[in-house]
Every structure is written in structure tokens, then in C-alpha cells.
Amino acid sequence: MKLLLDTHTFLWLDGSPEQLSPVALSACEESGNQLYLSVVSAWEIQIKHQINRLQLDVPLDKMIQGQRFTNDLNILSVELHHIYMLQQLPLHHNDPFDRLLIAQAKAEHMQLVSADGRFEPYLVDVIW
């Protein structure tokens, strides 16, 4: 399975995996699953860090590099077809990062690993 990590899921997987649900942790550790981090999440982390809404123990580039090595993490770029998918999403909430992650998961036929209950109305496959 292709698993797209929500931003908080990536952060927890890297620094405090005990915060992941048993189902989410098992899915992330399953050797047959492919883990993806969207550039959207990297962007969100960097912005929140720069405006002091998120503290990082290590620089973002080192964190991502470590997860690429440890968990064979793949990076998902933002493509035009992801942007176009946004047009099909209702406006259940206005978080642009979440909406783009949902669009990417739908466009790429991925399951989204997230504790965010606001994703349910979007009819995206969520693991938690």
C-alpha cells in the first residue's frame, strides 16, 4: 500500500512514535507499505517552525533525510493534477495544507495516515 503521512503523523513517527495509534504504527512499520511525505507537509513544518508554532529538535532537512534512510520514506511532489483535484473537494474546512494532502491522496490512490477527524467528510481512505 502507498501511505501518505499527514504532517503530524510524520513528526510523531520521527520523534514520538508512541503517539501513533497501534494501527497507524503497524501500517507505517509494515515492510510491504510505501511511506510518502508530501512536499506540502515539509512546507507546513518549515512555516510553523519559522513562526514559532512548532519546535524541532533537529533541522527539517536532517529529519527528512533520517526518515528516508530509516523508513525508506518517499517524497511526493505537488503536481498540477493535485491542484486540479482541489476543485472536486467540498469546503468542509479551510486548512490549505490538509486540503492539498487530501487531494494528493485521492489523485494518487493513497491511504492517508492521520488522526485528523476532519478528513472523514472528504471520503478519503484514512488509517488511524
Buried (B, 14 or more C-beta within 10 A) or exposed (E): EBBBBBBBBBBBBBEEEEBBEEEBBEBBEEEEBBBBBBEBBBBBBBEBBEEEEBEBEEEBEEBBEEBBEEBEBBEBEBEEEBEEBBEEBEEBEEEEBBBBBBBBBBBBEBBBBBBBEEBEEBEBBBBB
